[in-house]
Every structure is written in C-alpha cells, then in structure tokens.
Amino acid sequence: MMGMRFTPKGYGGHRRDTEQVKRDGWNEEGLFAVMLDDHRLTWPEREPRRQLGERLYGKREREMRHG
C-alpha cells in the first residue's frame, strides 16, 4: 500500500531561492523581476524600471508615505 500524500504533487521538498524563481520566470514565461535596490544595477539602469513600475502599477506605498 502506498503512503498518503498530504501535499499536492510538486509541493514540498526543495525550495528554490528567490534568484532561481526570477531566472525561471524569465526563461519559462518571459517575466522580468528586479529589486530597485539591487546592487548590480546602476542608477541609469534602475530609474527607467522604477518609472515603468509606477506607470503600470502606481506609486509604491512606501514612497507615498515618505515623499
């Protein structure tokens, strides 16, 4: 007799780190996720992404409270 599963197939086990989730999203779905404070980005790389985020989703709550 097989043991009962308490989680659906594909759940549990090894968890991917955040960077792997981002890589997989890019490779599999064409999704692009970046943190604006990523140290690998320069200001000229970061600023247009911030502006695009604001255009698509509005100002971030944190920025609205502080400025």
Steps between C-alpha positions, in 0.01 A plus 500: 500500500633844408525771766256786494614834365420801716611752238421522128760372256768761446466653846741441783857383463767733363415871498651722232675815615367838383760540226413157358129590496587819306721308254230237447235770448718667238590178318159332516252790483690809386434665839754750625532574871761728651541666838562871460769489767689215328868591536570364149300786342627851444273803536450531121390134494280528809312826431314400179388179672366701795315730261354203309384342826327824599335529160366144510421462872505848658730644761624264766334541839836552667587788266160659546542516879852647485474739215 
